[in-house]
Amino acid sequence: MQPDRIYLSPPHMGGLEQGLLNEAFDSNWIAPLGPHVDGFEADFRAAVRSGGALALGSGTAALHLALLHLGAGPGDTVFVSDLTFAASVNPVRYVGAEPVLIDAERTSWNMDPALLEQALEDAARAGRLPKAVVVVHLYGQSADLDPILAACRRFEVPLVEDAAEALGATYRGRAPGTLGWCGVFSFNGNKIITTSGGGMLVSDDEDLLAHARKLSTQAREPAPHYEHAEIGYNYRLSNVLAAIGRGQLAVLEDRVRARRANFAAYAEALGALPGVELQPEAPWGRHTRWLTCLTLDAAAFGAGPEAVRLELESRNIEARPLWKPMHLQPVFRHHRFIGTGVGAELFERGLCIPSGSSLTDAERERVVEGVLAAVPAGAGR
């Protein structure tokens, strides 16, 4: 009989969500909006110290609304991190703009500031600056924002921060997602906190938030009848899901501590092995270790990431490769890529292993045993 499955990053409920859900049901606030939506926005705004927050159905919706407010469309470009999930790039295509994909650097695995600056300089000389730059903060760690912000300010290009994977991280004491023009967060089921599905748009720009709020509720005009002067979307978060989010947000720091403890245990068990490198923590902030990620040199370790993944799967343990860079994806392969191949190398060598905040010591030991068992007798270590 197979042991229970160990998932990569399962939801982890605390003690408050059920009571808040019951409150929503008891008050009959089941409709799309309600007091928990307002409360979740206020709680989140305070947690990340942003000027304003708008609760939405997904992080993708938040990014889409930000690009719509900027007027991005056909004939425009948007510079985007290349090493990311497709949801960071899809909204650029939703609005008809052209993504330009910027490679990663090795310190944080996020967008390379030097490549971005050079790309902006080249675009300025060509008279075709992008409508925005979308930087993604991967796996619980902030990109190096100071040089990225400096480059964007120099060329007066808005910076959108995709912090879907980085809630709870810090950059020089501040929350990534709050340093640029706006930030995008996700509460998908595998994130560090979850509403099962949901997202948040944060910004100090009141015009952006007001316009996004209108667009997210089908762009209704202030009239007693249904009046529409622009295309709208059904993007708001429900009161029921917001209740879950409020309970989850209250235990965010506990979840960060648990995931960092997972990483520390993995680092102790695996970090000194030949051919094994764990994702570095950049000197500019706190990594939440939302996912513990490692890279493997197959020759030195004795097994590559796919062999390890398959061994773990045979033991009913979920593991996944790192994000496949967007310039290697069939749907984005024809878009311009600026880079040196760092992201592609990380993808070829990288693996994400179970990192949930509810992971037990025994489960973590099963993961370590599976990683070590992938090495054939007499090979590598």
Secondary structure, 3 states (H helix, E strand, C coil): CCCCCECCCCCCCCCCHHHHHHHHHHCCCCCCCCHHHHHHHHHHHHHHCCCEEEEECCHHHHHHHHHHHHCCCCCCEEEEECCCCHHHCHHHHHCCCEEEEECECCCCCCECHHHHHHHHHHHHHCCCCCCEEEEECCCCCCCCHHHHHHHHHHCCCCEEEECCCCCCCCECCECCCCCCCEEEEECECCCCCCCECCEEEEECCHHHHHHHHHHHECCECCCCCCCECCCCCECECCHHHHHHHHHHHCCHHHHHHHHHHHHHHHHHHHCCCCCEEECCCCCCCCCCCCCEEEEECHHHHCCCHHHHHHHHHHCCECCEECCCCHHHCCCCCCCCEECCCHHHHHHHHEEEECCCCCCCHHHHHHHHHHHHHCCCCCCCC
